[in-house]
Amino acid sequence: LSEGGTTDRWWSHDSSEESMDSAAAAAAEVYVRFGRQLFEIVGGPDSPLFSITPDQMPQFHDVLRGFGSTDVRMALVLARLRTAEGRSAEARAFANFGLLHLGRAVALRAELEKLSQ
């Protein structure tokens, strides 16, 4: 979560309670200004999570308005979601995308392979 919506923001602090409180307050303020709206959109009944297509995966950060993850993890989430919805062709396509972008996330391979069948 960040003000710009493109990358996560990290707040610097030292080991003092005052510094940590200040960083936590700044993070909470960004959540109030940006996070609530983002989670309302992504968590609502018209969420782009329900309408994004496998062809849109290369642009999923834009489609999901900055709500992020790695390519492979988002593909796994969407494959699981489509399976639960009974949309098996899309589930397989998301799983295949995830397998193509597995990278170092080898622990996800077995489930992606199962979802791709």
KOLGUDREN-716077 format. One record per residue: x, y, z of N, C-alpha, C in turn; residue in one letter. Coordinates in Angstrom, 1 decimal. Example, Ala and Ser with C-alpha at 12.3 -4.5 7.8 and 13.67 -1.06 7.14 Angstrom:
n.X | n.Y | n.Z | ca.X | ca.Y | ca.Z | c.X | c.Y | c.Z | r
13.2 | -5.7 | 7.8 | 12.3 | -4.5 | 7.8 | 13.2 | -3.3 | 7.8 | A
12.8 | -2.2 | 7.1 | 13.7 | -1.1 | 7.1 | 12.9 | 0.0 | 7.9 | S
//
This chain:
n.X | n.Y | n.Z | ca.X | ca.Y | ca.Z | c.X | c.Y | c.Z | r
0.9 | -1.2 | 0.0 | 0.0 | 0.0 | 0.0 | 0.9 | 1.2 | 0.0 | L
0.6 | 2.2 | -0.8 | 1.3 | 3.4 | -0.9 | 0.5 | 4.6 | -1.4 | S
1.0 | 5.8 | -1.3 | 0.3 | 6.9 | -1.8 | 0.2 | 6.8 | -3.3 | E
1.2 | 6.3 | -4.0 | 1.2 | 6.3 | -5.5 | 0.5 | 5.1 | -6.0 | G
0.3 | 4.0 | -5.2 | -0.5 | 2.9 | -5.6 | 0.3 | 1.9 | -6.4 | G
1.6 | 2.1 | -6.6 | 2.4 | 1.2 | -7.5 | 3.3 | 0.3 | -6.7 | T
3.8 | 0.7 | -5.6 | 4.7 | -0.2 | -4.8 | 4.3 | 0.0 | -3.3 | T
4.7 | -1.0 | -2.5 | 4.5 | -0.9 | -1.1 | 5.4 | 0.2 | -0.5 | D
4.9 | 0.9 | 0.5 | 5.6 | 1.9 | 1.2 | 6.1 | 1.4 | 2.5 | R
7.3 | 1.6 | 2.8 | 7.9 | 1.2 | 4.1 | 8.3 | 2.5 | 4.9 | W
8.0 | 2.6 | 6.1 | 8.3 | 3.8 | 6.9 | 9.5 | 3.5 | 7.8 | W
10.5 | 4.4 | 7.7 | 11.7 | 4.2 | 8.4 | 11.4 | 4.6 | 9.9 | S
12.1 | 3.9 | 10.8 | 12.0 | 4.2 | 12.2 | 13.2 | 3.6 | 12.9 | H
13.5 | 4.2 | 14.1 | 14.6 | 3.6 | 14.9 | 13.9 | 2.7 | 16.0 | D
14.7 | 2.4 | 17.0 | 14.2 | 1.4 | 18.0 | 13.4 | 2.1 | 19.1 | S
13.3 | 3.4 | 19.0 | 12.5 | 4.1 | 20.1 | 11.0 | 4.0 | 19.9 | S
10.3 | 4.0 | 21.0 | 8.8 | 3.9 | 20.9 | 8.3 | 5.1 | 20.2 | E
8.8 | 6.3 | 20.4 | 8.3 | 7.5 | 19.7 | 8.5 | 7.4 | 18.2 | E
9.6 | 6.8 | 17.7 | 9.8 | 6.7 | 16.3 | 8.9 | 5.6 | 15.7 | S
8.7 | 4.5 | 16.4 | 7.8 | 3.5 | 15.9 | 6.4 | 4.0 | 15.9 | M
6.0 | 4.7 | 16.9 | 4.6 | 5.3 | 16.9 | 4.4 | 6.2 | 15.8 | D
5.4 | 7.0 | 15.5 | 5.3 | 8.0 | 14.4 | 5.2 | 7.2 | 13.0 | S
5.9 | 6.2 | 12.8 | 5.9 | 5.4 | 11.6 | 4.5 | 4.7 | 11.5 | A
4.0 | 4.1 | 12.6 | 2.7 | 3.5 | 12.6 | 1.6 | 4.5 | 12.3 | A
1.7 | 5.7 | 12.8 | 0.7 | 6.7 | 12.6 | 0.7 | 7.1 | 11.1 | A
1.9 | 7.2 | 10.5 | 2.0 | 7.6 | 9.1 | 1.4 | 6.5 | 8.2 | A
1.7 | 5.2 | 8.6 | 1.1 | 4.1 | 7.8 | -0.4 | 4.0 | 7.9 | A
-0.9 | 4.3 | 9.1 | -2.4 | 4.3 | 9.3 | -3.0 | 5.4 | 8.5 | A
-2.4 | 6.5 | 8.4 | -2.9 | 7.7 | 7.7 | -3.0 | 7.3 | 6.2 | E
-2.0 | 6.6 | 5.7 | -2.0 | 6.2 | 4.2 | -3.1 | 5.2 | 4.0 | V
-3.3 | 4.3 | 5.0 | -4.4 | 3.3 | 4.9 | -5.7 | 4.0 | 4.8 | Y
-6.0 | 5.0 | 5.7 | -7.2 | 5.8 | 5.7 | -7.4 | 6.5 | 4.4 | V
-6.4 | 7.1 | 3.8 | -6.6 | 7.9 | 2.6 | -6.6 | 7.0 | 1.3 | R
-5.9 | 5.8 | 1.3 | -5.9 | 5.0 | 0.1 | -6.4 | 3.6 | 0.3 | F
-6.0 | 3.0 | 1.4 | -6.3 | 1.6 | 1.6 | -7.8 | 1.2 | 1.7 | G
-8.5 | 2.0 | 2.4 | -10.0 | 1.7 | 2.5 | -10.6 | 1.7 | 1.2 | R
-10.4 | 2.7 | 0.3 | -11.0 | 2.7 | -1.0 | -10.5 | 1.5 | -1.8 | Q
-9.3 | 1.2 | -1.8 | -8.8 | 0.0 | -2.5 | -9.4 | -1.3 | -2.1 | L
-9.5 | -1.5 | -0.8 | -10.1 | -2.8 | -0.3 | -11.6 | -2.8 | -0.6 | F
-12.2 | -1.6 | -0.6 | -13.6 | -1.6 | -0.9 | -13.9 | -2.0 | -2.3 | E
-13.0 | -1.6 | -3.2 | -13.1 | -1.9 | -4.6 | -12.8 | -3.4 | -4.9 | I
-11.7 | -3.8 | -4.3 | -11.3 | -5.2 | -4.6 | -12.1 | -6.2 | -3.8 | V
-12.7 | -5.8 | -2.7 | -13.5 | -6.7 | -1.9 | -15.0 | -6.7 | -2.1 | G
-15.4 | -5.8 | -3.0 | -16.8 | -5.6 | -3.2 | -17.4 | -6.6 | -4.3 | G
-18.7 | -6.6 | -4.4 | -19.4 | -7.5 | -5.3 | -19.0 | -7.3 | -6.8 | P
-18.5 | -6.1 | -7.2 | -18.1 | -5.8 | -8.5 | -16.6 | -5.8 | -8.6 | D
-15.9 | -6.5 | -7.8 | -14.5 | -6.6 | -7.7 | -13.9 | -7.0 | -9.1 | S
-12.8 | -6.4 | -9.5 | -12.1 | -6.8 | -10.7 | -11.6 | -8.2 | -10.6 | P
-11.5 | -8.7 | -9.3 | -11.0 | -10.1 | -9.2 | -12.0 | -11.1 | -9.9 | L
-13.2 | -10.7 | -10.0 | -14.2 | -11.6 | -10.6 | -14.3 | -11.4 | -12.1 | F
-13.7 | -10.3 | -12.7 | -13.9 | -10.1 | -14.1 | -12.5 | -10.1 | -14.8 | S
-11.4 | -10.0 | -14.2 | -10.1 | -10.1 | -14.9 | -10.0 | -11.4 | -15.6 | I
-9.5 | -11.3 | -16.8 | -9.3 | -12.5 | -17.7 | -7.9 | -13.0 | -17.7 | T
-7.7 | -14.2 | -18.1 | -6.3 | -14.7 | -18.2 | -5.4 | -13.8 | -19.2 | P
-6.1 | -13.3 | -20.2 | -5.3 | -12.4 | -21.1 | -4.9 | -11.1 | -20.5 | D
-5.5 | -10.7 | -19.4 | -5.2 | -9.5 | -18.8 | -4.1 | -9.7 | -17.7 | Q
-3.6 | -10.9 | -17.5 | -2.6 | -11.1 | -16.4 | -1.4 | -10.3 | -16.5 | M
-0.8 | -10.0 | -17.7 | 0.4 | -9.2 | -17.7 | 0.1 | -7.7 | -17.2 | P
-1.1 | -7.3 | -17.1 | -1.5 | -6.0 | -16.6 | -2.3 | -6.0 | -15.4 | Q
-2.2 | -7.1 | -14.6 | -3.1 | -7.3 | -13.5 | -3.0 | -6.2 | -12.4 | F
-1.8 | -5.6 | -12.3 | -1.6 | -4.5 | -11.3 | -2.5 | -3.3 | -11.7 | H
-2.6 | -3.1 | -13.0 | -3.5 | -2.0 | -13.4 | -4.9 | -2.3 | -13.3 | D
-5.3 | -3.5 | -13.7 | -6.7 | -4.0 | -13.6 | -7.2 | -4.0 | -12.2 | V
-6.3 | -4.4 | -11.3 | -6.7 | -4.5 | -9.8 | -6.3 | -3.2 | -9.1 | L
-6.0 | -2.1 | -9.8 | -5.8 | -0.8 | -9.2 | -4.7 | -0.8 | -8.2 | R
-3.6 | -1.5 | -8.5 | -2.4 | -1.5 | -7.7 | -2.4 | -2.6 | -6.6 | G
-3.5 | -3.3 | -6.4 | -3.6 | -4.4 | -5.5 | -2.6 | -5.4 | -6.0 | F
-1.6 | -5.7 | -5.3 | -0.5 | -6.5 | -5.9 | -0.1 | -7.8 | -5.2 | G
0.6 | -8.5 | -6.0 | 1.2 | -9.8 | -5.6 | 2.2 | -10.1 | -6.7 | S
2.9 | -11.2 | -6.6 | 3.7 | -11.7 | -7.7 | 2.8 | -12.3 | -8.8 | T
3.3 | -12.4 | -10.0 | 2.5 | -12.9 | -11.1 | 2.0 | -14.3 | -10.8 | D
2.9 | -15.2 | -10.2 | 2.5 | -16.5 | -10.0 | 1.5 | -16.7 | -8.8 | V
1.7 | -15.9 | -7.8 | 0.8 | -16.0 | -6.7 | -0.6 | -15.4 | -7.1 | R
-0.7 | -14.3 | -7.8 | -1.9 | -13.8 | -8.3 | -2.6 | -14.8 | -9.2 | M
-1.8 | -15.5 | -10.1 | -2.4 | -16.5 | -11.0 | -3.0 | -17.6 | -10.2 | A
-2.3 | -18.0 | -9.1 | -2.8 | -19.1 | -8.2 | -4.1 | -18.7 | -7.6 | L
-4.2 | -17.5 | -7.0 | -5.4 | -17.0 | -6.4 | -6.6 | -17.0 | -7.4 | V
-6.3 | -16.5 | -8.6 | -7.4 | -16.4 | -9.6 | -7.8 | -17.8 | -10.1 | L
-6.8 | -18.7 | -10.2 | -7.2 | -20.1 | -10.6 | -8.1 | -20.7 | -9.5 | A
-7.7 | -20.5 | -8.2 | -8.6 | -21.0 | -7.1 | -10.0 | -20.4 | -7.2 | R
-10.0 | -19.1 | -7.3 | -11.3 | -18.4 | -7.4 | -12.2 | -18.9 | -8.5 | L
-11.6 | -19.0 | -9.7 | -12.4 | -19.5 | -10.9 | -12.8 | -21.0 | -10.7 | R
-12.0 | -21.8 | -10.0 | -12.4 | -23.2 | -9.7 | -13.6 | -23.2 | -8.8 | T
-13.6 | -22.3 | -7.8 | -14.7 | -22.2 | -6.8 | -15.9 | -21.7 | -7.5 | A
-15.8 | -20.9 | -8.5 | -16.9 | -20.4 | -9.2 | -17.4 | -21.3 | -10.3 | E
-16.7 | -22.4 | -10.5 | -17.1 | -23.4 | -11.6 | -16.7 | -22.9 | -13.0 | G
-15.7 | -22.0 | -13.1 | -15.3 | -21.5 | -14.3 | -13.9 | -22.2 | -14.7 | R
-14.0 | -23.5 | -15.0 | -12.8 | -24.3 | -15.1 | -11.9 | -24.0 | -16.2 | S
-12.4 | -23.5 | -17.3 | -11.5 | -23.2 | -18.4 | -10.6 | -22.0 | -18.1 | A
-11.2 | -21.0 | -17.4 | -10.4 | -19.8 | -16.9 | -9.5 | -20.3 | -15.8 | E
-9.9 | -21.1 | -14.9 | -9.0 | -21.6 | -13.9 | -7.8 | -22.3 | -14.5 | A
-8.0 | -23.1 | -15.5 | -6.8 | -23.7 | -16.1 | -5.9 | -22.7 | -16.8 | R
-6.5 | -21.7 | -17.4 | -5.7 | -20.7 | -18.1 | -4.9 | -19.9 | -17.1 | A
-5.5 | -19.5 | -15.9 | -4.7 | -18.8 | -14.9 | -3.6 | -19.7 | -14.3 | F
-3.9 | -21.0 | -14.1 | -2.9 | -21.9 | -13.6 | -1.8 | -22.1 | -14.6 | A
-2.1 | -22.2 | -15.9 | -1.0 | -22.3 | -16.9 | -0.2 | -21.0 | -16.9 | N
-0.8 | -19.9 | -16.8 | 0.0 | -18.6 | -16.7 | 0.9 | -18.7 | -15.5 | F
0.4 | -19.2 | -14.3 | 1.3 | -19.3 | -13.1 | 2.4 | -20.2 | -13.4 | G
2.2 | -21.3 | -14.0 | 3.3 | -22.3 | -14.3 | 4.3 | -21.7 | -15.2 | L
3.9 | -20.9 | -16.1 | 4.9 | -20.2 | -17.0 | 5.7 | -19.1 | -16.3 | L
5.2 | -18.6 | -15.2 | 5.9 | -17.6 | -14.5 | 6.2 | -18.0 | -13.1 | H
6.5 | -19.3 | -12.9 | 6.8 | -19.9 | -11.6 | 8.0 | -19.3 | -10.9 | L
9.1 | -19.1 | -11.7 | 10.3 | -18.6 | -11.1 | 10.7 | -19.4 | -10.0 | G
11.0 | -18.7 | -8.8 | 11.5 | -19.5 | -7.7 | 10.4 | -20.0 | -6.7 | R
9.2 | -19.7 | -7.1 | 8.1 | -20.2 | -6.3 | 7.7 | -21.6 | -6.5 | A
8.7 | -22.5 | -6.5 | 8.5 | -23.9 | -6.9 | 7.6 | -24.6 | -5.9 | V
7.3 | -24.1 | -4.7 | 6.4 | -24.7 | -3.8 | 5.0 | -24.7 | -4.3 | A
4.7 | -23.8 | -5.3 | 3.4 | -23.6 | -5.8 | 3.1 | -24.5 | -7.0 | L
4.2 | -25.2 | -7.5 | 4.0 | -25.9 | -8.8 | 3.0 | -27.0 | -8.7 | R
3.0 | -27.8 | -7.6 | 2.0 | -28.9 | -7.5 | 0.6 | -28.5 | -7.6 | A
0.2 | -27.4 | -6.9 | -1.2 | -27.0 | -6.9 | -1.5 | -26.4 | -8.2 | E
-0.6 | -25.6 | -8.8 | -0.8 | -25.0 | -10.2 | -1.0 | -26.1 | -11.2 | L
-0.2 | -27.2 | -11.1 | -0.3 | -28.3 | -12.0 | -1.7 | -29.0 | -11.9 | E
-2.1 | -29.1 | -10.6 | -3.5 | -29.8 | -10.4 | -4.6 | -28.9 | -11.0 | K
-4.5 | -27.6 | -10.8 | -5.5 | -26.6 | -11.3 | -5.5 | -26.5 | -12.8 | L
-4.3 | -26.8 | -13.4 | -4.2 | -26.7 | -14.8 | -4.8 | -27.9 | -15.6 | S
-5.2 | -29.0 | -14.9 | -5.8 | -30.2 | -15.5 | -7.2 | -30.0 | -15.8 | Q
//
